[in-house]
Amino acid sequence: MSAISPNKTVSSAKDPLFAIKVIPTIFIILLSALCWRYITIPIELNIAAFHTAIIFIATIVAIVTNVLPTGAVAVIGVSAYALLHAGGETSAKAAIMAATSNFNNVLIWLIVIAFMIARAFAKTGLGKRIALILLSWFGQSSLRIAYCLGIADFLIAPATPSNTARSAIISPIADSLAKVINKDDRKLGQYLISSVSAMNDASAVGFQTGFAGNLALVGIAASVADINITFSHWALYLLMPAVILLLTIPFILFKFINPDTKHTPQAPTYAKQALMHLGPVSVAEWKLIAVFIGLIIMWVGGQSLHLHATTAAFIGLSALLILGVLTWDDVKSEKGAWDTLIWFAVLMGMASQLKTLGFTTWVGHGVSDLISQHMGHASPTVILIVMMIFYLITAYFFASGTAKVVALGPVIIGSLIALGVNPLISILAVAGITNIGCNLTTYSHARNPLLMGYQYHNDKQWMSIGLIISGGGAIIFMTTGIIWWSILGLM
């Protein structure tokens, strides 16, 4: 072993990927140090706001450039913040307490627990069963298959804040169907997988607990606009636009990709055979169904029941543990949940500090002043649309929708409010565009490489189809949203 290890070390230093990671890291550190030492602080900002912003931006850039896993970057960011007393803390204890303050954020714990509840759908096979039942009933054409898979995603989204987890449940069914129906029709597989990806984000638009970034936005809304959005409020405002996305995007993709195989009489047969292989609904699945229904009731009726959404999530997880649907080993091994807890708490904590220290407000006013100079007396609706186009394009620069909304959400929302846009409308628009933008590139969501692994897309094809999904989806969402929100009296 001792003779092999040094060779591995030497070879890693010569590895081009090693240089790709080291060079950006050195550049980020040097540039941050130069900004810290030599840039003149704007008179509107205090030194604590400026220093916190440097560490926050450096952390985001390190995440975007993928120099290390996101959780590792977050740990380094916490260390730098506490070591340098970036927020102006006067003692070492105060510095580390400020750096880790968001680890007790109830919304973050809601995300963590929802990840674990999502694990139950995969473990019991309930998510797969739902998709197969729909296919056995309605899977007679490739377009119908896409709708069935989309509806299945919508049905499990309320308890699954990981788009990647939902994709891991739904996409293997799409891939199997494409191979069974016509393995020579590559465009059929491309269509089904693209539709799975699009519906994965459409369902996240409709449910507060359908995407980790949504819950981050709930926290941002409370911090920036003093607006508390419950599960039922989110569904009231955004489920209708999400359903319109479900109805329209699979059809648009069907016309754009145009698979050779249009009729799929084999699909219901395949689904029925797969269901027979699964066997009857297990006791564990019935238990999960009961807990899932109870969770929805608690989330929708939380105010009447005097239950916070996170309390309901704890009750749901407790029930799954007591009933034996999940074991404590399942909880411990849910790496995605614990990884999210680390980096999400760090980013949310820094973003909250930036708001408290006035940096977010300063940037928001700066952006709003710039837009005001160039757009004159444009209506709030026009300003909202322009800002959402800009926000959608920024997906090209982020490898995580959650990181994007944490980094840019406060600035975009603050700017829109300063420009006269209804605060709630600003938050709802950001929610929709955040999710829709996750399809724009091969790297804008962790789910995308998973779906590309089925090898129906090359990079160029994914990017072109992603532009159709995100661009068309943004137009449909904003049009439907503005009409729906007007009907509800928000505009």
Buried (B, 14 or more C-beta within 10 A) or exposed (E): EEEEEEEEEEEEEEEEEEEEBEEBBEEBBEBBEEBBEEEEEEEEBBEBBBBBBBBBBBBBBBBBBBBBEBBBBBBBBBEBBBEBBBBBBEEEEBBBEBBBBBBEBBBBBBBBBBBBBBBBBBBBBBBBBBBBBBBBEBBBBBBBBBBBBBBBBBBBBBBBBBBBBBBBBBBBBBBBBBBBBBEEBBBBBBBBBBBBBBBBBBBBBBBBBBBBBBBBBBBBBBBBBEBEBBBBBBBEBBBBBBBBBBEBBBEBBBEBBEBEBEEBEBBBBBBBEBBEEBEEBBEBBBBBBEBBEBBBEBBBBBEEEEBBBBBBBBBBBEBBBEBEBBEEEBBEEBEBBBBBBBBBBBBBBBBBBBBBBBBBBBBBBBBBEEBBEEEEEBEBBEBBBBBBEBBBEBBEBBBBBBBBBBBBBBBBBBBBBBBEBBBBBBBBBBBBBBBBBBBBBBBBBBBBEBBBEBEBBEEEBBBEBBEBBBBBBBEBBBEBBBBBBEEEEBB
